[in-house]
């Protein structure tokens, strides 16, 4: 599936990024190459590969540390924000990270 400059514009808008026309021309073929590579990976036979559990496996690739999920009471928004240094409209306000 070819990636067009219009596709890149939509993605940039979703990511709150401003791209120049030159950046759009450069990024469109690069993103198309990435998508093409991922499509190639879909062709690999992975039927004999065991699913990974995010690096939390023990010896032999099997996890012995699994547990049942259980519903537990949460802290709650109001209580969590009481100790926040700078709460804003029901959320934690944090410094920008660039």
C-alpha positions in Angstrom: 0.0 0.0 0.0 1.6 3.3 -1.1 1.9 6.0 1.5 1.1 9.4 0.1 2.0 12.9 1.3 -1.6 13.3 2.2 -1.3 10.2 4.5 1.8 11.7 6.1 -0.1 15.0 6.7 -2.9 13.1 8.5 -0.4 11.2 10.6 1.5 14.4 11.4 -1.8 16.1 12.4 -2.7 13.2 14.8 0.8 13.5 16.3 0.4 17.3 16.6 3.4 17.8 14.4 3.9 20.6 11.8 5.8 19.4 8.7 7.0 21.5 5.8 6.3 20.5 2.2 9.9 19.3 1.9 9.6 17.1 5.0 6.4 15.6 3.5 8.2 14.8 0.3 11.1 13.1 2.2 8.9 11.3 4.8 6.3 9.8 2.4 8.7 7.4 0.7 10.5 6.6 4.0 7.2 5.6 5.6 6.2 3.6 2.5 9.5 1.7 2.8 8.7 0.9 6.5 5.2 -0.3 5.7 6.6 -2.5 2.9 9.2 -4.0 5.3 6.4 -4.8 7.8 4.4 -6.4 5.0 7.4 -8.7 4.2 7.6 -9.7 7.9 4.0 -11.0 7.6 5.2 -13.6 5.1 7.4 -15.3 7.6 6.3 -18.7 9.0 6.0 -18.2 12.7 3.8 -21.3 13.3 6.5 -23.0 15.4 7.6 -20.0 17.4 6.2 -19.8 20.9 4.7 -16.4 21.9 6.9 -14.3 24.1 5.7 -12.8 27.4 7.6 -9.5 27.3 11.0 -10.9 28.5 9.5 -12.2 31.7 10.1 -15.8 31.0 12.2 -18.2 33.0 14.5 -20.9 31.9 13.5 -22.6 28.7 11.2 -19.8 27.6 8.4 -20.8 30.0 7.0 -18.5 32.6 6.5 -19.9 36.1 5.5 -16.6 37.6 2.1 -16.2 36.2 -0.8 -15.2 38.4 -4.5 -14.7 38.2 -5.8 -11.2 37.5 -7.8 -10.0 40.4 -10.0 -6.9 40.8 -8.7 -4.7 43.6 -10.0 -1.3 44.9 -8.1 1.6 43.4 -6.9 4.8 45.0 -9.4 7.0 43.4 -8.9 10.2 41.4 -9.6 12.7 44.3 -7.3 11.0 46.8 -4.6 10.6 44.2 -4.7 14.2 43.3 -4.7 15.5 46.9 -0.9 14.9 47.1 -0.1 16.1 43.6 2.1 19.2 43.5 0.2 20.9 40.7 -3.2 19.2 39.9 -5.2 20.6 37.0 -8.9 19.9 36.1 -8.8 16.3 37.5 -5.4 15.4 36.1 -1.7 15.5 37.0 0.1 18.4 35.5 3.6 17.5 34.5 6.4 19.5 32.8 6.8 19.2 29.0 9.4 16.7 27.9 11.0 17.6 24.6 
